[in-house]
Structure formats: structure tokens, C-alpha cells
Amino acid sequence: MHALNCDWGHIHYREDGAAQGVPVICLNSLGTDLRMWEGLVAPLSGYRLVRMDKRGHGLSATSDAAPTITDLAQDALTVADHLGIEAAVFVGCSIGGMIAQEIARIAPERVRALVLSNTAAKIGTEESWAERIATVESQGLPAMADGVIERWFGPAFRAHPDCALWVTEVARTDAKGYANCCKALAGADLRDALPEISAPTLVIAGSHDGATPPEQVMEMAAAIPGARAELIEGAGHIPAIEAPEQVARLITEFLKEHELV
């Protein structure tokens, strides 16, 4: 566990795996912290695995002002700079996938490959995010947690005792930090940038994803030149939690295919 101080606060990050391995930087979904990738740590132990909490999540600080998607991308690059990483494989889920897309847009030379899980170039509308923010402010995240979990996970995982851990995760997320990232999502539209992505790209969807339905994820994949798209049956919005073995297999096969080992 490490803290990196920035002008807006601090970023919590940690490293695992091989210090001399290919750098892989993981970017979390809305309402989770870096523990969402825990199931990938052992399978990706040959890589230099960097995980970080975005603003207002986990052990990172909440910035006073709401960040843009560009701000969140710059935060990830700041962590990379701090660790001496010139270029990395960026693995992002949900908003993390949008952050990864934005990094590819503003700093393509920093991207060795992309893994975009359960995300899109445009998620929701300004109106839908404004409604979500209003609910957070009026009811709080504990009241919303069960509804979030319905969108996140497939039926099998929702019936598993471990699902309760993620209900707690959502409920304990900083409300302002969550709302601030909702504002970042409301203002983010990367659709025009998709055809310009030149890095090798793996796209992952879940058949039970209620937040970014598989057809939306596949539409994004079709707009990225040469992207490889995979559907995980039975998984929802965060397959790294529900099906880490399958996610790890897809990532390692993809990176080996592109000689990133």
C-alpha cells in the first residue's frame, strides 16, 4: 500500500508481481477499489501489476472539484510516471475502461495494449447521471447498494455468500467521490476517438451485464480497428470478480499473442 501526493490529494496504489515484468495498470469500476482485481494477482504474477484507487474510492482522497475523464486519465499517468513506467498495458473496467480509452486518446505512446472490460465510449446520458447523483445525495449509497449489485452481477454470483462483500463495498464508498465520478461519466463521450486507437485491444463483455449490456460493449469493439471481442457467459458487469480465471486466461492469451510477456 502506497500513497502518491498530488495537488488535489493523494492516490492509493500498490504493486504486485514481477518488478521487471511488462507493466499492467488496472483501473477500477465505479463504486469499487483496487480489490476488485484481487483474483488476477496470482494468474498475472509474471507481469508488473499496478492497481490504483481513483479519486473518491478506496483509500484515495476525494478531490474538492469533480474530475473530468481526462483528469482521471492524467491521475493514472501520474502513477505511471512516479513508478518510472513509460508505457503499459492498461486494463480498465466500466469507468476504468473509459479512463483507459482516454489515455489512448491523449497519450497513445504510453499504451502498449488495452483491455476494455464491460465499458463503452459513452455510458448513459447526462440526464441519467444527474438522476443517479440526485439519488446519491438524497438517499446515500447504502440505500442504493442492492440496486447497484443487481446491475453488476449475474444471478449465480448474486446467490453466492461472497456477493455480500461487494454490497458493503458500494455502501461504504465515499458519496461525494462516487457522485464526482458520475459527473465525469456524464461529460465523457469518446466515440469519435475509437477509430484512432492503434494499440492492440481486447474487449470483454458479460452476458448478464445490466450496466453496459453486451451489445453496447460489442458496438464499441466494432469501432476499434482490429479489436478482439470476447463474451463471458453468465458474468455481469465485473467479470474480474465473478470469473477471474476466465478474465485472466483471456488477458494472458491476448498479451502472449502480441508478444507482451
Salt bridges, closest charged atoms under 4 A:
GLU15 OE1 - ARG48 NE 2.60
ASP16 OD1 - ARG14 NH2 3.12
ASP16 OD2 - ARG51 NH2 2.90
ASP33 OD2 - ARG35 NH2 2.75
GLU38 OE1 - ARG51 NH1 2.95
ASP53 OD2 - HIS12 ND1 2.77
ASP75 OD2 - ARG55 NE 2.67
ASP81 OD1 - ARG110 NH2 2.73
GLU102 OE2 - ARG105 NH2 2.76
GLU150 OE1 - ARG158 NE 3.71
ASP162 OD2 - HIS160 ND1 3.72
GLU169 OE1 - ARG35 NH2 2.96
ASP189 OD2 - ARG191 NH2 2.60
ASP209 OD2 - HIS237 ND1 2.98
GLU230 OE2 - ARG228 NE 2.97
GLU253 OE1 - ARG228 NH2 3.68
GLU253 OE1 - ARG249 NH1 3.61
GLU257 OE1 - ARG228 NH1 3.18
GLU257 OE2 - HIS258 NE2 3.88
